[in-house]
Amino acid sequence: MLRRRFAVVCSMLGVVLGMALSAHAGEPAKPVRMGCGIMTFETVPGWGLDENGKSQIGSTHGGVVIDKSGSIYTSANIGVFVFSPEGKIVRKFVGPEYSSIHDLKIASEGDDEFIYGARNAAGEGIKFHAVTGDIVLKLPFPKESGLDLKKFAPTAITIAPNGDIFLSDGYASDHIFKFDKTGKYLSHFGKKGNGLKEFNTAHGMVLDTRYDPPRLLICDRNHGPKGRLLHYDLDGNFIDEVVTGLGMPTSAAVQGDYVSVPDLHGRLVILDKSNTIIAVLGHNADPTTRVNFNVPQDKWKEGVFSGTHGSYWDKDGNLYVQDWNVSGRIMKLVRVK
């Protein structure tokens, strides 16, 4: 059943305001308000740019996470950049071992925090220390699975409460592989297709902590004719089709009862615990600039997204959103109280 409960009026008000405030070339961008009700946000123009107002992270096709101190990690094609809440780069992990991280997650172990990444072009998952960058685990294609794959291109990674790791081969076989915390292969599930229990680009995945026990929330991006979200348990068993008609959902981030879901069509939707869409942010009404990697920085419009790919909530309910973008775009949206 198609369940498309969009907050259309609230979304379009934000879009119209954003376009109006971005219409005068050369003028400094002004904050744009978007969303509605308890999910109303305001953009922070220039967040993450250098002193000359230029993007400094290179092209983006990745994700966002936040550590306990409030530092924001975003993966660009050349590596991972760590920002302060004010938008200044405080450290970075750049080089061949950190490139092409398509999805990020973060988890604590004692007093330490670790970043987990799905590296699509490199064909592996990785785990590294959030402060030092020391890589402590690599997850290549598990030959123990008995599968004969021509390609392995992971797009999503997530971690269970007991440390088990799930790695989705979303750009190739659409299998989801399960490892224990040491990297030992345990099992796999899912296959490519457009059936109820099949994936057509299992692009994003997160541990859905809105439920007890928690479960996997999987973004089935290209499932025809519209993208959808699915629930699976941590043993790889299908639970339910959560919501359909989402366009091209790329990833998901959970805070409390709410989930933010970037859609590559240039918007971000927010679901409540009943999986009803309660807000739509940054909706792009221009078909020439949505689902479009090649929108250079001088063509960006404040409050209008072009290829929404990653998001994450901070402790105050603010959102950080990354576009799939040739110039490298990450935005801060401040929750309006």
C-alpha positions, 0 to 999 in steps of 0.5 A: 500500500502506498503511504505518502503523507507529505507535509506539502504546504510546509515544504513549499513555503520553505522552498518559495522563501529559499528561492526568494532569498537566493535570487540576488546574485552576489548578495550574502545568503540569508537563513531560510526557514523550512519544515513545519511544527516541531520539525521547523529548521533554519539554515546556517548560510556558509556553514563549513566553507572556508574564509573565502566562502569556498567549499574545502572538502572536494566532491561529496558522495558520503555520509555524516555522523557526530561524536560525543563531543559534538564534532561533525564527521563527513565523508568526501571522495578524498577522505573524512573531514571533521568539523566543529559545530561552528563549521571549522575543520578541526582534523581530517583523514585524507588519503587512499585508505579513507577515500570513497567512504559512501556511508558512515556510522559511529559507535562507542567502545569504553572511552573510545569512539570508532568510525565505521565506513562502507567504501563502495569503490574500494570494495570493503568496510572499515573501522577506524579510531575517531580521533587518531584515524588508526584503522583497526578493522577491514571487511573485504568480501567474505569468501566464506559466504560461498558466493561468486560475485563479479563485483563487491561495492558496499554502500551502507554499514551499521552496528548492532548493540552486541557489536555485530556489523552489517554491510550492504552490497548496495551497488552490486549484489544487494546482499547484506552481510553480517559479521561479528565484532572481530570481522568474522563472517556470520551470514548474509541475506537479501537478493536483487529484485523488485519483489517484496523481500528483494532489494533494488539498490539496498543503498542505506541502512541504520539500526532503528532504535525506535523499537525494542529490540532494535531492528534494521531500517533499510533504504531500498532506493530504486525499488520500482517504481518508487523507493521504500524503507524496510524493516528486517530483524538482526537475524536477517528476517523480513519484518515489514515494508515500512513506507513506499513512494519516497523517491530515491531514499539514500540513508536514514538517521534516528534520534528518539522517535524520529528518522531523517531520510535524505531523498536523492531528488533534493529533499529530506523527509522526517518520519515519526514513530508511526512512520508518517512523514511529518516534514519535508525539508529543502524540496527542489522543484527544479528537475534540472538541478535535482538528482544532479551531481554537477551543480557547482557551488555558484549555482547552489540555492540556500535552503534548496538541495540538489542530491540529498545523500546523508544526514545526522542529528546532534544532541539539540535536534539540529540536522547536518545534511550532505548533498551528492555534489561535485563541489562538496556540500554539507549544510547545517539546519538549526532546529527552531524552538 
